[in-house]
Structures are given as structure tokens and as C-alpha cells.
Amino acid sequence: MKLIANLSRILVGLEFIFSGFVKVVDPYGTGLKLQEYFEVFAADLPFMAPFFHVFADNALILSLIFCCLELILGVALLFSFKLKISSWLVLLLMLFFTFLTFYSAFFNKVTDCGCFGDFLKLKPWHSFYKDAISLIFILIIFSYRNKFGKSDLGTPMVLLATIFALGIGVYAIRYLPIIDFLPYAAGKSIPKQMERPDIKPEIQYVFLDKENNKEIESIEYLADTNKYKYVSSEVLNEDLIKPKITDFSITDTSGNDVTQQTFEGKVLLIILKKTEGLENLDFGPINALGNKVSKKKIRPMVVSSIATEEFQKLQSEKKLRFESFTSDEKVLKTMARNNPCFILMNDGVVIKKWSYNNLPTADHINELIISTKF
């Protein structure tokens, strides 16, 4: 039992560290997923809607807490730090995650639980099975919690993990994630990822064998209708044959699709997702940067998901004179984790991204364009 308990402790600890890390590098993304869950709960349980709306409005800070806690608890398990308390926290956290993934899978409400952030996408039922299996190991840890030995490394390692987790989480919120797992990361071509991969679909068919009245599975279509009756089919490699980017589009103020223009030449996208947080922001540095890069033949493009009237008011107040375009809010949330966010592209390839808090100079942007090889 001691061997099984220690093996469980190590495996769950490593899982929590990995899962916590890939989420805490991008707490904004995990926050979007939590917000989605809370909004679903508010709709499904209207008598508790005000409660869940409060949670939804504070999803980012909750995300940071959950992500940091997951990584810290993983280190606590790995180094046997205060396991009487740590095992309780691990159990409660996993029960919470298991409930979310079950709810998501059973009611088909949230198609991606975000268990491993944007690093790895799992289907709802796969996420639930993963959590259910982890819960078994956690119950073993919990039942053995009073018998684990202590480690002298526990306290310093948990302290380091706390500083590390909070550090990269806060950095990601203030600036941008230190690791970008999304298809709009630096070095990736947006137009190429919009193309369908040259991969043949793998289809699994289900037929009814009329002779013995039993269903059979086949990777080939059985055309003998006298012997077989088609029941259903499923594309096994559906995720592999779809483009990585399916919803990217930009329109001008008249509603014309100008997506292709975004992929032509040197472009600096100025992403404005919402007016919240922009009211007191000094747009002077943004206007100055846009004017300077335009002189270096880099086209500044303001892309927004803000409602037309609100955006026009913002334009007037902030003296934002650059070409303005619109895009879907969901797309911009995926592209830009900060508001505002700046994305430098050359022929549709993302060169680099910045937040307002580390706004680059025009000369630096020009140097990046010159030094980048395609």
C-alpha cells in the first residue's frame, strides 16, 4: 500500500504541475473557459444567476488563483509538503474539475474543458475520464495522507513554486503569455493555417448485418445493400483534417471582407477588444507609434470588436486616425490576450506581439521586419 500511495502521489503531483503550468502561462485563456462555465450555470440555474454572474465577472482573478494553486499543489505532492492539508485541497480541486468536465460532457455545454489550457484539446468525455482516473489515485493519496513521510525540500520547493506560478501568471496578465500555444503565435502563418491539410479522412462506418441482425464496424463502405444496411459513420481524424484556423476574418466599416489585405505586406494590427479599461488609457504612444511605422511602410490597422457607435466615440476621444476594421470578438480574444494588443505581421506571418505595457519603438519593429527570414 505504501508503494502504491507514493506512486500515486508522484503521478498526481506531476500531472498537477504540468496541467497547472500550461494554464498559468495563459491565465486569460483559462479565465475565458471559466467564464463560459459560469455563464452556462447562470443560464441553466436562473435562481442562482446573480451568484454565477459575479464569478463570471471575476473569472480572470479566479483563473489565476486556480492555475497557481494547481501547480503549487502538484509540487506539494511531489515533495510531501504538509500532505494532511495538501491532500484535502487536491481532492476538493479534483472534485470541482471532475464536476465541470462531467457537466460539460453530459449536457454538451462546453466543448473544451481547458484541462491543459490551449496546449492540448480534449473532447468532453475524454476530459471526464481523465479526471475520473486521476480521482482514483487522489483517493488513494487521501486515504494514506497521515502515513506519508516528510521531506526537507518541501517548504523551499513550495515557496519557489508559489513565486514562480504567481510570477508568470501576473506577467502574462500584464504583458503576454511567456509561451503561446495558439495558432496566432509568433512565427506562425495565419493564411497557411487557414488551408485544409492534405490528409485523407479516416471514416469508420457502422452497418447492420441483415443476416444475423447485428451491427458491425468497418473502415470501408459496404455497398452490398442486400446484405448490409447503413446505420452511421464517424470521421476518426476530424481534428487533423480541419484547418487550425477556421474563423479568422476582417471586414471594413462598409462590411466588405478585407481579410486577404491583412496578409499583404507589413502590417501592424492594433487590437481593441472592448472599451472597458480603455477610457483612461493614454493613446498618445499608440498614435505616435502608428504614425512612425507608417513612414517605414508598415501599415497600421485598427481591428476592433467594439460596437460601431462606441468605437466611433472612442476614435474621436482618443484621436485614433488609422484605418479601422472589425472582427469577431471570439477571434480577437484568441489572437490578443491583452487589450489593447499589437501584432506585427509580414505577409500573414506573425512576427511578434506586444501589450500596451511593453509597447515597442518603431525602429525596433522595423529591425524585426528586416531581420526576420521566411
N, C-alpha and C positions, 0 to 999 in steps of 0.2 A: 504493500500500500504506500509506503514511503517513496519508493521509486516512481510509482505511477503519479503520486501527488507532486513530486518535484519535476517530473517530465511535463505534467500539465501546467505547472507554474511557469516553466521556461517557455513552452509553446504559446501559452496565452500572453505571456509578457512580450514575446517577440511580435505576436500579432498586434497587440495594442500599440507597441512602439511604431511599427510600420504604418498601421492604419491612422494613428494619431499624427504621424509626421506628414504623410501625403495630404492630410486635411489641413493641418495647421499652417502649412506653407501657403495655403489659399483659404483663409477663414471666410472670405467674402463668398466664395463658391459654396461652401458648406452652409453659410448663412442663407443663401438663396434656397437651398434644399429644405432647411428647417422652416423657412418662411412658407414654402409651398405646403409642407405638412400642416402647419398651424392654420393656414387658410382653408385647407381641406377639412380639418377638425371643426373650424368655425362654421363651415357650411353644413357639415353633417350633424353637428350638435349645436343648433342655434341658441339654446338656452345658456350655453357656455361661450357663445361667440365673443362677448367683450373680453373675457379672460384670454382666449386664444389670440385675439387681435393685439392685445398688449404684448404677448410673446412674439407675434409676427413683427411688430414694430421694433422689437429689440433683438431680432434674430442674429444680427452681426455680433453683438456682445455675447449672446448665448453661445454662438458658434465658437468664438474664441475660447470661452470657458470650457466647453465640451471637448474641443480638439486638444487643448493643453492638458486637460485632466486625463484624457485617454492616453496620451504619450507619457505623462508623469506616472500614471498607474502601471503602465507597462514596465517602466524602469523599476518601480517599487516591487513589482512581482519578480522581476529578473534578479534583483539584488536583495530579496527577502526583507524589505523595509516595512516594519510595523504591519505585518500581514493580518493581524486581528482586525485592524481598521481597513487596510487596503482591500482585503478580500470582500468586505461588505460593500465598499464603493464599486469594486469591479463587478460584483453581482448585480447591484442596482443599475449600474450603467448598461450592462449587457441586457438586463430585463427590459430596460427602456428601448434599446436598439432593436431587440427581438420583437417587441410590440410594434414598433414603427414598421419594420420590414414585413411582419405578418399582415398588418393593416394594409400596407401598400400592395402586397401580393394578392390577398384575398378579395379586396374591394377594387383592385386595379386602379388605384387613385394616383399614385406617384410611381412612374415607370422606372425611375432610377433612384435608389435609396441614398446614393452618395457614400456608401460604406468605405470606399477607398478614394474618395474625392473624385477628381477627374482623371486620376491615374489609371483606373480600371473600372469599367462599367459592368455591373452585374444585373442580370434580369431579376425582377422582384422575388420570384420563388427561390432562385439561387442564393439571393441575399439572405432570405429567411433560413434556408437550410444551413448556410454558413454560420449564422448566428445561433441556430439551434444546436449545432455540433459544438460550437465554442462554449455554449452554456453548459453542456455536459462536463467539459473539462473544468469550467469555473466552479461548478457544484462540487467537484472532487476537491478543488483547492479550498473551497469554503468549508467543507466538512473536516478538512485536515488543518485548518488555519491555526489552531492552538499548538500544533506539534512541529511547525517548521522551525528550523534553526535561524539564528541571526547572522547578519553579515556586517563587518566593519565598514564596508563600502556603501552600505545602504543610504546613510544620511548624505554624504557628499554627492553621490550619484543622483539622488532625487533632487537635491538642491541645484545641481548643474542642469538636470533635465527641466526643472521649473524655469530657470533663467533662459535656457535655450528655447523652450517652447514659447514662452511669452515674448522673447526677443524676436523670433522670426514671424510670429503671429502679428505682433504690433507693427513690425516693419512692413509686412505685406499689406496691412490696412492703410498705413500712412503712405507707403510708396507703391510697390507692386510685388507679387509673389517672387521669391528668390528662384523658384522653379516653376515654369509654366507648362502644364500638361495639356493645354488646349490647342486646337488647330490654328490659332492665331498667334502662336509663339514666334519669337524671333527666329529667322532662318527658314520659316515655312512659307510656301507659296499658296496663297488663297485660291487663285484660279485653278491650279493643278489639283487641289483638294476638292474642288467642286466637280471634277470629272469623275465619271463612274469607273472604278477599277476594271481592268480587263481580266476578270475572274468569272469562270463559268459557274452558274448557280448549281448548288447541290440540293436536289429535291428528293424528299422522302414521301412516297405515296402510301396510302392505306386503301386496300381493296377488300371487298367481301368475296371470299371464295364460295361460289354458289353451290358447289358440290357438297361441302361439309358445313356450310353456313358459319364460317369462321373468318375473322378479319386477319389479313396478312399485311406485312410491310414490305415495300420494295423500293429500290432506288431507280428502277426503270418503270416506265409507264406500261402497264399490261393492257394491250389493245384488244385482247380476246373478250369481247363483251358477252359472249355466250357462257364463258366460264367465270369471268370476274366482273364485279360491279365497283365502280369508283366510289370511294367514300370521302376521302380528304387528302390534302397534301400540305407539306410544310417545307419551306426553304431553310435548310440547315445552316447555311453560311450567310444568312441575310445581312449580318453586320459587316461582313467582309466585302460584299458586292455593292454596298451603298457608298456614295461619296462621303468623305469625312465632314464636308460642309455642304449642307443642303438648303439652308435658309438665308444665306447672305445676299442681300440686295440693297441698293441705294437708289433713291428717287430724288428728282429735283423738286422745287416748290410747285411746279405745274403737274407733278405726278408722273413725269416721264422717267423711265428706267435708265439710269446712268451708271449702272454697276461696272460696265466694261471700261468706262473712263477712269475709274478708280485704279485700274490695272495698267494704265498707260503712263509711263514715265515716273518721275519722282513726285511723291505725294506725301504731305504731312496731314494726317487726319486729326482733327481736333474733336474729340468725342465728348458730347454733353448729353448725359442720360436723363437728367431731371433737374428742375430748378432748385430743389432742396439742397442747401449748402452752398449755392452759388450767389445768393443775394448779397452777401457781404464780401465776396471774393474779389480781389483786385485783378481786373482783366488787363491792366496795363502791360504786364510782362507777356501775356498771351498775344495781345495786339502787336507789341513790338517784335516778338519772335516771328509771327506770321508775316509781317512786313519785310523783315530781314531775309527770311528764307525765300520769299517770292522773288527777291532780287538775285538770288542764286539759282533761279529757275526750278525751284521746288514749290509745287502748287499746294497752298494751304486750303483744306476743305473742312468746313464745319459740318459734322454729321450728328444729328440730334434725333431723339425720340420724344422730345417735348412737344406738347400740343401747339399748333400754329400760333394762336394768339399769345400764349405765354412766351413762346420763343421770340416773336416779334418784339414783345415788350422787353425781353432780356437783351436782344440785339441793340435796341435803342438805348437802354440804360448803360450797357457796357461798351457801347460804340464798337460793336463787332461787325466789321465791314467785309469780311471774307465771304466767298461763295458758301451758301448754306444748302444742306441736303437733309433728307430724312431717312431713317431706317427703323426696323422693328426693335422695340425695347429689349426683347429677349436676345436678339443678335448682339446688340451693343453691350448688354450685361456680360455676355460671353467674351466679347472682344476686349472690353475695358473693365477692369476691376475697380478703377478709381473714377471719380467724377470731379473735374474733367480728367481726361486721359489723352495722351498724344502718341500716335502711332506713325512711324516713318516707314514708307514702303517704296520700293523701286520695282516697277513692272509687276506689281501684285505680290512681291515677296516682302514679308515683314522684316525690316532691318532692326528696329529696336522700338521699345515702348517706354513711356515715362509717365509719372504722375505730375500734378502741379507742384508737388513738394520737392521734386528734383528736376525742374524744368531745364533742358539743355540750352546751350547757346546756338546761334545759327551757324557759327563756324564749326562747332562740334558736329552738328548734323551734317554739314557739307563734307566734313572729313570722313564720317561714317559712310556716306554715299560713295565717295571716291575709293575708300579702302575695301569696300565690300566686293567680293568676287562672286560671279554667278556661273 
